[in-house]
Amino acid sequence: MSLLRVSRSSIASLAPGDILVIVAFVLVGEFSHGVLPWTVPVLVAETTLTFLVGWVAVAPLTWAYQRRNLSSPPGAAATAFLAWVGAAAVANLIRSTSLVHGNGSVTFYLVSVAAGGAMLAGWRYLRVRPLVS
């Protein structure tokens, strides 16, 4: 176990799904704003990248891949949601710069936390549920 308390087996089991959920979150957001992702792939990739950078930076710090936090579906969901709060903050900070399009509005952050957090928490709950049953 490393200093960040990351379990390699947890990463192997959960990270691919986490990434897919984050990509799905961005795509749902783009569609909800009337954006067809294939018409502006660079902008969609930028948005996705900000959230992935946030997740990679924050998830290990919040022990989102620590076995202890994955021992129950509610615990796994709560840990994922809390990690997402930080990941969305990092993404919002990146979007506040001139490095990528968009802005770092409070409204965008709150919607990102609610929608993305619900998606990640739901995924983690469902993924961990069969492991502990």
Chimera marker file (.cmm) of the C-alpha trace (Angstrom):
<marker_set name="trace">
<marker id="1" x="0.000" y="0.000" z="0.000" r="1" g="1" b="0" radius="0.5"/>
<marker id="2" x="1.405" y="3.375" z="-0.976" r="1" g="1" b="0" radius="0.5"/>
<marker id="3" x="1.462" y="6.647" z="0.894" r="1" g="1" b="0" radius="0.5"/>
<marker id="4" x="-1.805" y="7.606" z="-0.817" r="1" g="1" b="0" radius="0.5"/>
<marker id="5" x="-3.322" y="4.272" z="0.193" r="1" g="1" b="0" radius="0.5"/>
<marker id="6" x="-4.169" y="3.275" z="-3.349" r="1" g="1" b="0" radius="0.5"/>
<marker id="7" x="-5.042" y="-0.330" z="-4.054" r="1" g="1" b="0" radius="0.5"/>
<marker id="8" x="-3.841" y="-1.558" z="-7.451" r="1" g="1" b="0" radius="0.5"/>
<marker id="9" x="-6.674" y="-4.057" z="-7.623" r="1" g="1" b="0" radius="0.5"/>
<marker id="10" x="-9.185" y="-1.302" z="-6.861" r="1" g="1" b="0" radius="0.5"/>
<marker id="11" x="-7.723" y="0.850" z="-9.621" r="1" g="1" b="0" radius="0.5"/>
<marker id="12" x="-7.894" y="-2.036" z="-12.075" r="1" g="1" b="0" radius="0.5"/>
<marker id="13" x="-11.469" y="-2.785" z="-11.051" r="1" g="1" b="0" radius="0.5"/>
<marker id="14" x="-12.840" y="0.760" z="-10.860" r="1" g="1" b="0" radius="0.5"/>
<marker id="15" x="-10.770" y="3.226" z="-12.901" r="1" g="1" b="0" radius="0.5"/>
<marker id="16" x="-11.997" y="2.126" z="-16.351" r="1" g="1" b="0" radius="0.5"/>
<marker id="17" x="-15.595" y="2.599" z="-15.218" r="1" g="1" b="0" radius="0.5"/>
<marker id="18" x="-14.760" y="5.894" z="-13.516" r="1" g="1" b="0" radius="0.5"/>
<marker id="19" x="-13.280" y="7.180" z="-16.766" r="1" g="1" b="0" radius="0.5"/>
<marker id="20" x="-16.280" y="6.024" z="-18.788" r="1" g="1" b="0" radius="0.5"/>
<marker id="21" x="-18.661" y="7.707" z="-16.341" r="1" g="1" b="0" radius="0.5"/>
<marker id="22" x="-16.709" y="10.975" z="-16.512" r="1" g="1" b="0" radius="0.5"/>
<marker id="23" x="-16.739" y="10.872" z="-20.317" r="1" g="1" b="0" radius="0.5"/>
<marker id="24" x="-20.475" y="10.103" z="-20.254" r="1" g="1" b="0" radius="0.5"/>
<marker id="25" x="-21.023" y="13.004" z="-17.849" r="1" g="1" b="0" radius="0.5"/>
<marker id="26" x="-19.313" y="15.409" z="-20.263" r="1" g="1" b="0" radius="0.5"/>
<marker id="27" x="-21.209" y="14.028" z="-23.256" r="1" g="1" b="0" radius="0.5"/>
<marker id="28" x="-24.564" y="14.317" z="-21.466" r="1" g="1" b="0" radius="0.5"/>
<marker id="29" x="-23.668" y="17.897" z="-20.576" r="1" g="1" b="0" radius="0.5"/>
<marker id="30" x="-22.747" y="18.737" z="-24.143" r="1" g="1" b="0" radius="0.5"/>
<marker id="31" x="-25.940" y="17.216" z="-25.513" r="1" g="1" b="0" radius="0.5"/>
<marker id="32" x="-28.020" y="19.029" z="-22.892" r="1" g="1" b="0" radius="0.5"/>
<marker id="33" x="-26.557" y="22.306" z="-24.180" r="1" g="1" b="0" radius="0.5"/>
<marker id="34" x="-27.380" y="21.405" z="-27.770" r="1" g="1" b="0" radius="0.5"/>
<marker id="35" x="-23.775" y="20.645" z="-28.676" r="1" g="1" b="0" radius="0.5"/>
<marker id="36" x="-23.141" y="17.723" z="-30.992" r="1" g="1" b="0" radius="0.5"/>
<marker id="37" x="-19.749" y="16.458" z="-29.754" r="1" g="1" b="0" radius="0.5"/>
<marker id="38" x="-18.573" y="15.315" z="-33.191" r="1" g="1" b="0" radius="0.5"/>
<marker id="39" x="-18.955" y="18.878" z="-34.515" r="1" g="1" b="0" radius="0.5"/>
<marker id="40" x="-16.520" y="20.331" z="-31.955" r="1" g="1" b="0" radius="0.5"/>
<marker id="41" x="-14.365" y="17.397" z="-30.862" r="1" g="1" b="0" radius="0.5"/>
<marker id="42" x="-11.485" y="19.546" z="-29.607" r="1" g="1" b="0" radius="0.5"/>
<marker id="43" x="-13.736" y="21.519" z="-27.286" r="1" g="1" b="0" radius="0.5"/>
<marker id="44" x="-15.354" y="18.347" z="-25.969" r="1" g="1" b="0" radius="0.5"/>
<marker id="45" x="-11.919" y="16.779" z="-25.476" r="1" g="1" b="0" radius="0.5"/>
<marker id="46" x="-10.771" y="19.864" z="-23.553" r="1" g="1" b="0" radius="0.5"/>
<marker id="47" x="-13.774" y="19.700" z="-21.266" r="1" g="1" b="0" radius="0.5"/>
<marker id="48" x="-13.307" y="15.979" z="-20.720" r="1" g="1" b="0" radius="0.5"/>
<marker id="49" x="-9.621" y="16.441" z="-20.026" r="1" g="1" b="0" radius="0.5"/>
<marker id="50" x="-10.250" y="19.065" z="-17.330" r="1" g="1" b="0" radius="0.5"/>
<marker id="51" x="-12.467" y="16.639" z="-15.434" r="1" g="1" b="0" radius="0.5"/>
<marker id="52" x="-10.110" y="13.699" z="-15.920" r="1" g="1" b="0" radius="0.5"/>
<marker id="53" x="-7.182" y="15.786" z="-14.664" r="1" g="1" b="0" radius="0.5"/>
<marker id="54" x="-9.275" y="16.756" z="-11.654" r="1" g="1" b="0" radius="0.5"/>
<marker id="55" x="-10.196" y="13.134" z="-10.968" r="1" g="1" b="0" radius="0.5"/>
<marker id="56" x="-6.627" y="11.855" z="-11.307" r="1" g="1" b="0" radius="0.5"/>
<marker id="57" x="-5.387" y="14.633" z="-9.011" r="1" g="1" b="0" radius="0.5"/>
<marker id="58" x="-8.026" y="14.280" z="-6.305" r="1" g="1" b="0" radius="0.5"/>
<marker id="59" x="-9.229" y="10.659" z="-6.240" r="1" g="1" b="0" radius="0.5"/>
<marker id="60" x="-6.029" y="9.231" z="-4.706" r="1" g="1" b="0" radius="0.5"/>
<marker id="61" x="-5.912" y="12.044" z="-2.136" r="1" g="1" b="0" radius="0.5"/>
<marker id="62" x="-9.442" y="11.215" z="-1.004" r="1" g="1" b="0" radius="0.5"/>
<marker id="63" x="-8.663" y="7.499" z="-0.916" r="1" g="1" b="0" radius="0.5"/>
<marker id="64" x="-11.207" y="6.749" z="-3.625" r="1" g="1" b="0" radius="0.5"/>
<marker id="65" x="-9.203" y="3.629" z="-4.502" r="1" g="1" b="0" radius="0.5"/>
<marker id="66" x="-8.565" y="2.424" z="-0.961" r="1" g="1" b="0" radius="0.5"/>
<marker id="67" x="-10.085" y="-0.979" z="-0.197" r="1" g="1" b="0" radius="0.5"/>
<marker id="68" x="-11.427" y="0.184" z="3.163" r="1" g="1" b="0" radius="0.5"/>
<marker id="69" x="-13.575" y="2.816" z="1.437" r="1" g="1" b="0" radius="0.5"/>
<marker id="70" x="-14.896" y="0.248" z="-1.006" r="1" g="1" b="0" radius="0.5"/>
<marker id="71" x="-16.105" y="-2.273" z="1.565" r="1" g="1" b="0" radius="0.5"/>
<marker id="72" x="-19.756" y="-1.255" z="1.272" r="1" g="1" b="0" radius="0.5"/>
<marker id="73" x="-21.844" y="0.204" z="-1.543" r="1" g="1" b="0" radius="0.5"/>
<marker id="74" x="-22.827" y="3.317" z="0.463" r="1" g="1" b="0" radius="0.5"/>
<marker id="75" x="-19.202" y="3.880" z="1.471" r="1" g="1" b="0" radius="0.5"/>
<marker id="76" x="-17.989" y="3.505" z="-2.093" r="1" g="1" b="0" radius="0.5"/>
<marker id="77" x="-20.663" y="5.914" z="-3.323" r="1" g="1" b="0" radius="0.5"/>
<marker id="78" x="-19.884" y="8.489" z="-0.641" r="1" g="1" b="0" radius="0.5"/>
<marker id="79" x="-16.143" y="8.301" z="-1.276" r="1" g="1" b="0" radius="0.5"/>
<marker id="80" x="-16.669" y="8.736" z="-5.027" r="1" g="1" b="0" radius="0.5"/>
<marker id="81" x="-18.975" y="11.709" z="-4.469" r="1" g="1" b="0" radius="0.5"/>
<marker id="82" x="-16.506" y="13.422" z="-2.131" r="1" g="1" b="0" radius="0.5"/>
<marker id="83" x="-13.661" y="12.821" z="-4.561" r="1" g="1" b="0" radius="0.5"/>
<marker id="84" x="-15.799" y="14.305" z="-7.332" r="1" g="1" b="0" radius="0.5"/>
<marker id="85" x="-16.396" y="17.485" z="-5.319" r="1" g="1" b="0" radius="0.5"/>
<marker id="86" x="-12.643" y="18.080" z="-5.394" r="1" g="1" b="0" radius="0.5"/>
<marker id="87" x="-12.200" y="16.874" z="-8.967" r="1" g="1" b="0" radius="0.5"/>
<marker id="88" x="-14.894" y="19.249" z="-10.206" r="1" g="1" b="0" radius="0.5"/>
<marker id="89" x="-13.199" y="22.089" z="-8.303" r="1" g="1" b="0" radius="0.5"/>
<marker id="90" x="-9.904" y="21.344" z="-10.062" r="1" g="1" b="0" radius="0.5"/>
<marker id="91" x="-11.705" y="21.191" z="-13.418" r="1" g="1" b="0" radius="0.5"/>
<marker id="92" x="-13.435" y="24.486" z="-12.665" r="1" g="1" b="0" radius="0.5"/>
<marker id="93" x="-10.121" y="26.110" z="-11.773" r="1" g="1" b="0" radius="0.5"/>
<marker id="94" x="-8.584" y="24.894" z="-15.032" r="1" g="1" b="0" radius="0.5"/>
<marker id="95" x="-11.591" y="26.217" z="-16.949" r="1" g="1" b="0" radius="0.5"/>
<marker id="96" x="-11.056" y="29.597" z="-15.254" r="1" g="1" b="0" radius="0.5"/>
<marker id="97" x="-7.742" y="29.955" z="-17.057" r="1" g="1" b="0" radius="0.5"/>
<marker id="98" x="-6.989" y="30.795" z="-20.658" r="1" g="1" b="0" radius="0.5"/>
<marker id="99" x="-5.661" y="27.245" z="-21.191" r="1" g="1" b="0" radius="0.5"/>
<marker id="100" x="-9.054" y="25.884" z="-22.243" r="1" g="1" b="0" radius="0.5"/>
<marker id="101" x="-12.437" y="27.183" z="-23.343" r="1" g="1" b="0" radius="0.5"/>
<marker id="102" x="-15.210" y="27.796" z="-20.860" r="1" g="1" b="0" radius="0.5"/>
<marker id="103" x="-15.223" y="29.557" z="-17.561" r="1" g="1" b="0" radius="0.5"/>
<marker id="104" x="-15.160" y="28.684" z="-13.910" r="1" g="1" b="0" radius="0.5"/>
<marker id="105" x="-18.608" y="29.835" z="-12.876" r="1" g="1" b="0" radius="0.5"/>
<marker id="106" x="-20.103" y="28.805" z="-9.552" r="1" g="1" b="0" radius="0.5"/>
<marker id="107" x="-23.242" y="27.580" z="-11.310" r="1" g="1" b="0" radius="0.5"/>
<marker id="108" x="-21.217" y="25.325" z="-13.608" r="1" g="1" b="0" radius="0.5"/>
<marker id="109" x="-19.355" y="23.951" z="-10.593" r="1" g="1" b="0" radius="0.5"/>
<marker id="110" x="-22.522" y="23.220" z="-8.627" r="1" g="1" b="0" radius="0.5"/>
<marker id="111" x="-24.224" y="21.517" z="-11.568" r="1" g="1" b="0" radius="0.5"/>
<marker id="112" x="-21.041" y="19.544" z="-12.234" r="1" g="1" b="0" radius="0.5"/>
<marker id="113" x="-20.870" y="18.415" z="-8.620" r="1" g="1" b="0" radius="0.5"/>
<marker id="114" x="-24.521" y="17.385" z="-8.542" r="1" g="1" b="0" radius="0.5"/>
<marker id="115" x="-24.724" y="15.640" z="-11.924" r="1" g="1" b="0" radius="0.5"/>
<marker id="116" x="-21.244" y="14.150" z="-12.087" r="1" g="1" b="0" radius="0.5"/>
<marker id="117" x="-21.280" y="13.247" z="-8.418" r="1" g="1" b="0" radius="0.5"/>
<marker id="118" x="-24.590" y="11.410" z="-8.794" r="1" g="1" b="0" radius="0.5"/>
<marker id="119" x="-23.290" y="9.524" z="-11.821" r="1" g="1" b="0" radius="0.5"/>
<marker id="120" x="-20.018" y="8.496" z="-10.166" r="1" g="1" b="0" radius="0.5"/>
<marker id="121" x="-21.672" y="7.628" z="-6.856" r="1" g="1" b="0" radius="0.5"/>
<marker id="122" x="-24.279" y="5.554" z="-8.663" r="1" g="1" b="0" radius="0.5"/>
<marker id="123" x="-21.641" y="3.730" z="-10.694" r="1" g="1" b="0" radius="0.5"/>
<marker id="124" x="-19.524" y="3.005" z="-7.636" r="1" g="1" b="0" radius="0.5"/>
<marker id="125" x="-22.553" y="1.836" z="-5.632" r="1" g="1" b="0" radius="0.5"/>
<marker id="126" x="-23.578" y="-0.580" z="-8.380" r="1" g="1" b="0" radius="0.5"/>
<marker id="127" x="-20.011" y="-1.776" z="-9.002" r="1" g="1" b="0" radius="0.5"/>
<marker id="128" x="-19.194" y="-2.479" z="-5.369" r="1" g="1" b="0" radius="0.5"/>
<marker id="129" x="-22.577" y="-3.991" z="-4.542" r="1" g="1" b="0" radius="0.5"/>
<marker id="130" x="-21.919" y="-7.401" z="-6.126" r="1" g="1" b="0" radius="0.5"/>
<marker id="131" x="-18.431" y="-7.505" z="-4.615" r="1" g="1" b="0" radius="0.5"/>
<marker id="132" x="-19.752" y="-7.414" z="-1.042" r="1" g="1" b="0" radius="0.5"/>
<marker id="133" x="-22.951" y="-9.430" z="-1.520" r="1" g="1" b="0" radius="0.5"/>
<link id1="1" id2="2" r="1" g="1" b="0" radius="0.2"/>
<link id1="2" id2="3" r="1" g="1" b="0" radius="0.2"/>
<link id1="3" id2="4" r="1" g="1" b="0" radius="0.2"/>
<link id1="4" id2="5" r="1" g="1" b="0" radius="0.2"/>
<link id1="5" id2="6" r="1" g="1" b="0" radius="0.2"/>
<link id1="6" id2="7" r="1" g="1" b="0" radius="0.2"/>
<link id1="7" id2="8" r="1" g="1" b="0" radius="0.2"/>
<link id1="8" id2="9" r="1" g="1" b="0" radius="0.2"/>
<link id1="9" id2="10" r="1" g="1" b="0" radius="0.2"/>
<link id1="10" id2="11" r="1" g="1" b="0" radius="0.2"/>
<link id1="11" id2="12" r="1" g="1" b="0" radius="0.2"/>
<link id1="12" id2="13" r="1" g="1" b="0" radius="0.2"/>
<link id1="13" id2="14" r="1" g="1" b="0" radius="0.2"/>
<link id1="14" id2="15" r="1" g="1" b="0" radius="0.2"/>
<link id1="15" id2="16" r="1" g="1" b="0" radius="0.2"/>
<link id1="16" id2="17" r="1" g="1" b="0" radius="0.2"/>
<link id1="17" id2="18" r="1" g="1" b="0" radius="0.2"/>
<link id1="18" id2="19" r="1" g="1" b="0" radius="0.2"/>
<link id1="19" id2="20" r="1" g="1" b="0" radius="0.2"/>
<link id1="20" id2="21" r="1" g="1" b="0" radius="0.2"/>
<link id1="21" id2="22" r="1" g="1" b="0" radius="0.2"/>
<link id1="22" id2="23" r="1" g="1" b="0" radius="0.2"/>
<link id1="23" id2="24" r="1" g="1" b="0" radius="0.2"/>
<link id1="24" id2="25" r="1" g="1" b="0" radius="0.2"/>
<link id1="25" id2="26" r="1" g="1" b="0" radius="0.2"/>
<link id1="26" id2="27" r="1" g="1" b="0" radius="0.2"/>
<link id1="27" id2="28" r="1" g="1" b="0" radius="0.2"/>
<link id1="28" id2="29" r="1" g="1" b="0" radius="0.2"/>
<link id1="29" id2="30" r="1" g="1" b="0" radius="0.2"/>
<link id1="30" id2="31" r="1" g="1" b="0" radius="0.2"/>
<link id1="31" id2="32" r="1" g="1" b="0" radius="0.2"/>
<link id1="32" id2="33" r="1" g="1" b="0" radius="0.2"/>
<link id1="33" id2="34" r="1" g="1" b="0" radius="0.2"/>
<link id1="34" id2="35" r="1" g="1" b="0" radius="0.2"/>
<link id1="35" id2="36" r="1" g="1" b="0" radius="0.2"/>
<link id1="36" id2="37" r="1" g="1" b="0" radius="0.2"/>
<link id1="37" id2="38" r="1" g="1" b="0" radius="0.2"/>
<link id1="38" id2="39" r="1" g="1" b="0" radius="0.2"/>
<link id1="39" id2="40" r="1" g="1" b="0" radius="0.2"/>
<link id1="40" id2="41" r="1" g="1" b="0" radius="0.2"/>
<link id1="41" id2="42" r="1" g="1" b="0" radius="0.2"/>
<link id1="42" id2="43" r="1" g="1" b="0" radius="0.2"/>
<link id1="43" id2="44" r="1" g="1" b="0" radius="0.2"/>
<link id1="44" id2="45" r="1" g="1" b="0" radius="0.2"/>
<link id1="45" id2="46" r="1" g="1" b="0" radius="0.2"/>
<link id1="46" id2="47" r="1" g="1" b="0" radius="0.2"/>
<link id1="47" id2="48" r="1" g="1" b="0" radius="0.2"/>
<link id1="48" id2="49" r="1" g="1" b="0" radius="0.2"/>
<link id1="49" id2="50" r="1" g="1" b="0" radius="0.2"/>
<link id1="50" id2="51" r="1" g="1" b="0" radius="0.2"/>
<link id1="51" id2="52" r="1" g="1" b="0" radius="0.2"/>
<link id1="52" id2="53" r="1" g="1" b="0" radius="0.2"/>
<link id1="53" id2="54" r="1" g="1" b="0" radius="0.2"/>
<link id1="54" id2="55" r="1" g="1" b="0" radius="0.2"/>
<link id1="55" id2="56" r="1" g="1" b="0" radius="0.2"/>
<link id1="56" id2="57" r="1" g="1" b="0" radius="0.2"/>
<link id1="57" id2="58" r="1" g="1" b="0" radius="0.2"/>
<link id1="58" id2="59" r="1" g="1" b="0" radius="0.2"/>
<link id1="59" id2="60" r="1" g="1" b="0" radius="0.2"/>
<link id1="60" id2="61" r="1" g="1" b="0" radius="0.2"/>
<link id1="61" id2="62" r="1" g="1" b="0" radius="0.2"/>
<link id1="62" id2="63" r="1" g="1" b="0" radius="0.2"/>
<link id1="63" id2="64" r="1" g="1" b="0" radius="0.2"/>
<link id1="64" id2="65" r="1" g="1" b="0" radius="0.2"/>
<link id1="65" id2="66" r="1" g="1" b="0" radius="0.2"/>
<link id1="66" id2="67" r="1" g="1" b="0" radius="0.2"/>
<link id1="67" id2="68" r="1" g="1" b="0" radius="0.2"/>
<link id1="68" id2="69" r="1" g="1" b="0" radius="0.2"/>
<link id1="69" id2="70" r="1" g="1" b="0" radius="0.2"/>
<link id1="70" id2="71" r="1" g="1" b="0" radius="0.2"/>
<link id1="71" id2="72" r="1" g="1" b="0" radius="0.2"/>
<link id1="72" id2="73" r="1" g="1" b="0" radius="0.2"/>
<link id1="73" id2="74" r="1" g="1" b="0" radius="0.2"/>
<link id1="74" id2="75" r="1" g="1" b="0" radius="0.2"/>
<link id1="75" id2="76" r="1" g="1" b="0" radius="0.2"/>
<link id1="76" id2="77" r="1" g="1" b="0" radius="0.2"/>
<link id1="77" id2="78" r="1" g="1" b="0" radius="0.2"/>
<link id1="78" id2="79" r="1" g="1" b="0" radius="0.2"/>
<link id1="79" id2="80" r="1" g="1" b="0" radius="0.2"/>
<link id1="80" id2="81" r="1" g="1" b="0" radius="0.2"/>
<link id1="81" id2="82" r="1" g="1" b="0" radius="0.2"/>
<link id1="82" id2="83" r="1" g="1" b="0" radius="0.2"/>
<link id1="83" id2="84" r="1" g="1" b="0" radius="0.2"/>
<link id1="84" id2="85" r="1" g="1" b="0" radius="0.2"/>
<link id1="85" id2="86" r="1" g="1" b="0" radius="0.2"/>
<link id1="86" id2="87" r="1" g="1" b="0" radius="0.2"/>
<link id1="87" id2="88" r="1" g="1" b="0" radius="0.2"/>
<link id1="88" id2="89" r="1" g="1" b="0" radius="0.2"/>
<link id1="89" id2="90" r="1" g="1" b="0" radius="0.2"/>
<link id1="90" id2="91" r="1" g="1" b="0" radius="0.2"/>
<link id1="91" id2="92" r="1" g="1" b="0" radius="0.2"/>
<link id1="92" id2="93" r="1" g="1" b="0" radius="0.2"/>
<link id1="93" id2="94" r="1" g="1" b="0" radius="0.2"/>
<link id1="94" id2="95" r="1" g="1" b="0" radius="0.2"/>
<link id1="95" id2="96" r="1" g="1" b="0" radius="0.2"/>
<link id1="96" id2="97" r="1" g="1" b="0" radius="0.2"/>
<link id1="97" id2="98" r="1" g="1" b="0" radius="0.2"/>
<link id1="98" id2="99" r="1" g="1" b="0" radius="0.2"/>
<link id1="99" id2="100" r="1" g="1" b="0" radius="0.2"/>
<link id1="100" id2="101" r="1" g="1" b="0" radius="0.2"/>
<link id1="101" id2="102" r="1" g="1" b="0" radius="0.2"/>
<link id1="102" id2="103" r="1" g="1" b="0" radius="0.2"/>
<link id1="103" id2="104" r="1" g="1" b="0" radius="0.2"/>
<link id1="104" id2="105" r="1" g="1" b="0" radius="0.2"/>
<link id1="105" id2="106" r="1" g="1" b="0" radius="0.2"/>
<link id1="106" id2="107" r="1" g="1" b="0" radius="0.2"/>
<link id1="107" id2="108" r="1" g="1" b="0" radius="0.2"/>
<link id1="108" id2="109" r="1" g="1" b="0" radius="0.2"/>
<link id1="109" id2="110" r="1" g="1" b="0" radius="0.2"/>
<link id1="110" id2="111" r="1" g="1" b="0" radius="0.2"/>
<link id1="111" id2="112" r="1" g="1" b="0" radius="0.2"/>
<link id1="112" id2="113" r="1" g="1" b="0" radius="0.2"/>
<link id1="113" id2="114" r="1" g="1" b="0" radius="0.2"/>
<link id1="114" id2="115" r="1" g="1" b="0" radius="0.2"/>
<link id1="115" id2="116" r="1" g="1" b="0" radius="0.2"/>
<link id1="116" id2="117" r="1" g="1" b="0" radius="0.2"/>
<link id1="117" id2="118" r="1" g="1" b="0" radius="0.2"/>
<link id1="118" id2="119" r="1" g="1" b="0" radius="0.2"/>
<link id1="119" id2="120" r="1" g="1" b="0" radius="0.2"/>
<link id1="120" id2="121" r="1" g="1" b="0" radius="0.2"/>
<link id1="121" id2="122" r="1" g="1" b="0" radius="0.2"/>
<link id1="122" id2="123" r="1" g="1" b="0" radius="0.2"/>
<link id1="123" id2="124" r="1" g="1" b="0" radius="0.2"/>
<link id1="124" id2="125" r="1" g="1" b="0" radius="0.2"/>
<link id1="125" id2="126" r="1" g="1" b="0" radius="0.2"/>
<link id1="126" id2="127" r="1" g="1" b="0" radius="0.2"/>
<link id1="127" id2="128" r="1" g="1" b="0" radius="0.2"/>
<link id1="128" id2="129" r="1" g="1" b="0" radius="0.2"/>
<link id1="129" id2="130" r="1" g="1" b="0" radius="0.2"/>
<link id1="130" id2="131" r="1" g="1" b="0" radius="0.2"/>
<link id1="131" id2="132" r="1" g="1" b="0" radius="0.2"/>
<link id1="132" id2="133" r="1" g="1" b="0" radius="0.2"/>
</marker_set>
